[in-house]
Amino acid sequence: MRNRPFLVNRPFHEAFASLILAALLLLLVPLKAGAQGADTVSVRVALQGITVEESVDEGALFRGRMSLQRTSLAAQASHQVYRLLEHVPGLDVQRQGNSGAALASFRGLGAASTHIELDGIRLVDPATGTFDLSTIPAALVHGATVTSGASAGFTPGGVIALKSPASLPAALSLATGSFGERLMNVQGGISNSKTTLSGAATRSVEDGDFPFTHPVLLGNPRVRREGADRSQTAVFLSAQHTFRADSERQGVSLSERTPPVHVRFLGLGTRVDRSLPTLSNTRGAGAQQEDDLLLVGLNIATTLRSMPVQATISATRTHFFYAAPDQPASRVQLRELALRGGLSRVFKARWVVSIEPAWKRSSVASSSRWDVTEAWIRTSMDSVQDRIMMGAYVDARWRNTAVLQGIGAPLEGNAKERDVAMAPGAWWGIRTRWGGEMRLAVARIFRLPTLNERFWEPGGNSDLRPERGQQVEWLVAYRPSSGRLFARVVLFGSRISDRIVWRPAFAGTQRRIWTPDNVARVSGRGLEAFGRWRIAQPWTLTVSGTRLRQVDYSNKAAASYGRQLRFVAPWSATSEAEYRRGQSGLFASWRLTSRRFTSTDQSTWLPSHHVFDAGIAWHAAHDRVPISFRLTASNLLDAAYESSPWMPMPGRAWHLALRLGK
């Protein structure tokens, strides 16, 4: 392999040094007094519930963000993190059976185009480029921030930033349900004015054995999925302390006081063991899969010369093991050390300049070993005036990959590859006095191939080129002052060159494998809609929907030309109704997904499916031990459906949860 710079012709050190120097000079220039004064606008750095300074509403800046909390009854009743993301338009979470993985995809661009992190620590590893959302227990996630489209920067799809609770009240949760479901979660903590200590432990088991009517096989036979089970153990620790320094000393002026420093330690260990059925779903399971994750991180937030500053230091270790009959076992180990920072400054009470540098060192070992060093930086400038908003950002990324051992046979020396790229973006918006808002954004897309796409054995393609393209989106939103209604519609379009798509191929005369290839051009367009309406005090209605086209324009002679990409649903819709009265509540949710084609010529497909869930919740607020009770009935209308090919979801099921404590 050879060094191949992309998009940027000059050396890495020159491009990065120029960008960093320019950003630092902007941030460190002394503030000039404006007509209103710099103290009229403040900036916030939120670190898991710690507010360094008050801030302007994040919604005032165009980030494409949706803030999600576990406030709805349906999200609280579920033990799956993906339920928190169901109403995000344009986001599809494909479930590989009730005991399988849950992979998120924005706008049909695939799980490899989705960036997932927990408290600022990236969870997507450089080998697969994906992350299984079911690995994180829902009890350890109290909210998420979802960024999609033009504001996601390098990531063509979007970013899911999960947030763990800063403190955990003492509680015991027990759950049981269909298909052998059992769950227990124990949590608690102590705190004072400066320090908070908390922890949690979760244990769950689930069985995926059930009969279903196959929606694809000829005659729609009734078969049974056997041997699919799952168990998970997770431990979570959090320690948070505030160093106030001189802020509490008597006789010290404001100008001489040292700003407080907020420090938080985060630790998470989780292990998932699975038994998986064969793809035919007609005989017992022979495959075994293990997923281990160990994560430790340190978050620091403070102010420096009136600038909010935050930093994250993290270390991650993951281990993946897969063994199937008549196939060699696959084992992937990842060790990663990462640094991430951010600081912002306000100019003339209107402009906010931010810089977010990051660095990561990874070592991945499977049948080969790779060392990956990545560095990236985002610089942005945003302006929020009375009604006019505007901003721009530039993302720059560098990655160096070293193959230390070849596949099948050792290489003569180390093979290295270096990639450098820059991606700019800009947005403009306007707000009206009656609660309306309009925003327009454009951005550059760039995604480097994952290590599996390049080097997986068998099927990897070392000649893959990175994905490049552009995307544009137009957002219209309405939020009246009453706060009872919020609605937004997003029109978007994209064009990606060299889109990476996995296709079936033959290795030899009989063996069929999957291998990735660059599609010359993929054109996408669509519409996303979201609305939430508090009809009356006890009633809340939430609806969302997506209309999506991702079309292959690679080869006019191919059967796939002008057709929708495989596994991409042309449209989907969700709705949820909730009623709360006193200490009790009722909820119902409905999700509809259109048919998805499984072949490039659209001769085969997964049928459309709709999922209807309903439940009841009751809470008794006793002084000593509050009690919460939730009962959910799932999949009331469909007997079975497939979110991923050959990985059916079960039919009607029930879930009962009991919680003792706050």
Summary of the structure (lengths in Angstrom):
residues: 662
radius of gyration: 25.2
end to end distance: 57.1
largest distance: 84.8
contacts: 2202
relative contact order: 0.14
helix: 9%
strand: 56%
